């Protein structure tokens, strides 16, 4: 009986240790969990539902392109909300547009809201066929991806004089 109790205590301690390691290693993305037995996570499941990875992704964009405003298209509103985490000067450079044709970058959390969006991802259709600028990973799984839309046609603003 003591051997069984000691064995169970050891298993419990190992499981707790693995959980604590994951929480520390992947902070601030500790809310993202992938069950290894679930199979192909990237094709079957939503990932960063709460959009915590937006902060890291937008920061990387700002650092990579420090000289100009960035026109971004995202299918969810979480990106716009995350601009509130930045100083005003940086937040103003993150311009979220309503039409993908006006964007230079496409940002996705892989939280598909329709069958069409999911099929675009699975089949590698636009905008997922565009060059990947970078992604945010938790383990080996992408939780956020930024694609550079190519070709990028800046919106031409006309000034009436």
Secondary structure, 3 states (H helix, E strand, C coil): CHHHHHHHHHHHHHHHHHHHHHHHHCCCCCCCCCCHHHCCHHHHCCCCCCCCHHHHHHHHHHHHCCCCCEEEEECCCHHHHHHHHCCHHHHHHEEECCCHHHCCEEEECCCCCCHHHHHHHHHCCCCCCCCEEEEEEECCEEEEEEEECCCCCCCCCCCCC
